[in-house]
Amino acid sequence: MAHKYAQLVFTETVRAMQKEQNSRAGYASMDQGEDYNFLLSNVEADFIGQRDSLYMASVSETDWPYVQHRGGPKGFLKVLDASTLGFADYKGNRQYVSAGNFRNNDRVALIFVDYPNKRRLKLMGRISLVAEDDWQTLASLEDDHYRAKVERGFTIKVEAFDWNCPQHITPRYSESELESLIAPLTNEIGELKEHLKEKLQPESTLQSYPQTSGEGELPLVISGIRQLTPRIRAIELKHANGDALPAFAAGAHLSIPVVLEDGKLTHRHYSICSNPSRSNSYEIAVLNEPNQEQIRQSGSAVIHQHFTLGLRLDCSMPGNYFHLEQSTAPIVLIAGGIGITPIKAMALTLISQGGEFSLHYCGRSIDEMAFSDRLTRQIGNKLTLYAADEGNKLNIKKLLTTSPKEAHFYFCGPQKLIDQILSTAQALGIAKSQLHFERFVSNQDITAQPFTVKLNSSQKKITVSVQESILDAVLAQGIDVPYSCKSGACRACVVTVVKGDVIHKDECLTEADKSNKLMCLCVSRAAQDTLELEL
């Protein structure tokens, strides 16, 4: 049986021309052997799925061919099965030349070109209009990122195809393809800028960083350091005595002792992002993004500058205010930037449990998204990456509305992302019990004003500036008060208000707690100039 493509296009006149030009012998083999070129393999399907444009020819009633250029997002022409293609037709110049031609003659020819790699696929088929009431087929032809109204849908039954000689294809590049070519240079420039920035940062006022810090009961030592991205560094921690580490659940964090540039000891909370099934080490990831005006108070800058192999950290036991609840409901994980750290541990836990879940991870660029390559290998198609520099943006409303109604959502990231998810969920009527989140910084208030706190026990008055919390101001005065998360999630710093109104910014107090005059020192503020506390 002959090659199907040869049957259709190698007419007697064409064959005569091939003989005249001495090319017939090269195509003789296409008249013999298995007729396979009417079923698309994965190679053809993948090639078509990567195209964002094509050329389509139809035949008019005057026997004149008409060639149309069609464009759209990658994959706008759908491979429905091994012998069927389909596409949605949107409003264009309204000449309807191709659509009209297809009413009279269902023959169609397509050419797909991969300009950067100089590859070309020719395909012929018979085209038909999708019935207006065939909603399933019409829905399968829609483009997720193009919300214009579909005027009609077409399917194409493949008759034959052939890969074409690339000799005269002129390489051309789309904007995204150029960006991918330029990306290595851009990254190199970024790394050089970061290196220059480090050189220009103020010299540390610490003569030498202490080899042991902290007063916790869990002795840890830094056993590994990896640069995950230009701004994110992974720190591996093992037990200083070689013992097995205390077990932890996904969402847990460590309170890391950090000696700041002024010599003061403070603590910074970092999620444990390693697999909870591992007992020999913990891993945290630290984003170095210091405010240059407050660099001496930046825990992340100190960690990036001073944390080295062998450094001992006496920490408290892992804490957890962001539990992955036991449930059979589908789980939707959402992470923004460094918020991936607790979410990664949750994904690994759900894999081991065989739970139904998906992970949606947003970032500036793939190169800035820590663990993106590892997560791709570990969880495969359960992961969706949204890189801003590639124009991929998470559609929160679409994600929430298309997720199962009983799904639980776990999310961590910047304040803007958290607030958008919460407000969208509220508008859609999603129950608060289905929403679980953690901010990796406290909820900042750009309208904050300074005020004075009066301590009831000592009658001491403390001024709280715009840049600091009540907790920070009290600790700076040498007053020992309990605290843990410093983000309004744990209740460790809750006190009673004696007098004054409070702007509550926490995520842990109930309405009854607030009515009983309780507040969190770490995030909440005074509504007026003064606030008196039972402290």
Secondary structure, DSSP 4 states (H G I P E B T S, - for coil): ---HHHHHH--HHHHHHHHHTT-HHHHGGGGSS---TTS--HHHHHHHHT-SEEEEEEE-TTS-EEEEEEE-STT-SEEEETTEEEEEEE--SS--HHHHHHHH--EEEEEEEETTTTEEEEEEEEEEEPPTT-HHHHHHH--TT--SPEEEEEEEEEEEEEEE--TTPPP---HHHHHHHHHHHHHHHHHHHHHHHHHHSPPPS-SS--SEE---SEEEEEEEEEE-SSSEEEEEEEETTSPPPPP--TTEEEEEEEE-TTS-EEEEEEE--S-TT--S-EEEEEE----GGGGGG-HHHHHHHH--TT-EEEEPPPEESS-----SS-EEEEEEGGGHHHHHHHHHHHHHHT--EEEEEEES-GGGSTTHHHHHHHHGGGEEEEEGGGT----HHHHHHHS-TT-EEEEEE-HHHHHHHHHHHHHTT--GGGEEEEESS----TT---EEEEETTT--EEEE-TTS-HHHHHHHTT-----S-SSSSS-TTEEEEEES-EE---SS--HHHHHTTEEETTT-EESSSEEEE--
